Amino acid sequence: MDVHLTNHLAEAAKAGARERVSENNGAIISGLRFYGDEFVFDTVSGMFFRLSATASFILRSIVEGVQLADLPAAMERRYGIDRATAARDVQLFLNELSALEPLGRFVHDKATTH
């Protein structure tokens, strides 16, 4: 991804720009098109990613504006798990997400703007 696109994405995220468009069976949210709970297409990089239902829930929550600190509580409510397990699962996912060049921008944008 070139520097211009990276800067553009960071500015759009900071400005709170969230794109919601329904096309076919996917909705575009902040450059991601979700296909059910299993696949996400990054419209910026042109890459598809396969996700677990839990990973999809966390990623959707992030791009919809849920604060990183609030993710464990959201996981508790959604899946009925204890706080420690939810916090561990969220942290493991965020670590994996930040290692993915195309999708890592969502973790980095949230960490720098909050």
C-alpha angles and dihedrals in degrees: 000000000000124000094250093059092045092052091046091053093048092051092047091050093048092050089055094244109167119176118209115182127152115217125163106318099331135075120213113227119174092335096316125110112201120207105197113301096307109062138036126187117207104215090197099056097025091233130135121216129195113222138188115238089254093050090049091052092051094045093047090049091052096049091044090058106263109153115246090237090056096053097088091054090049089051091050091053095043100044104022094236129141122267096250093053092045092050091048093048093048092048092049090050093047090051091052092044094051089053091058107086098211098042098033089085090078093059094042094047092051093046094051098043098048 
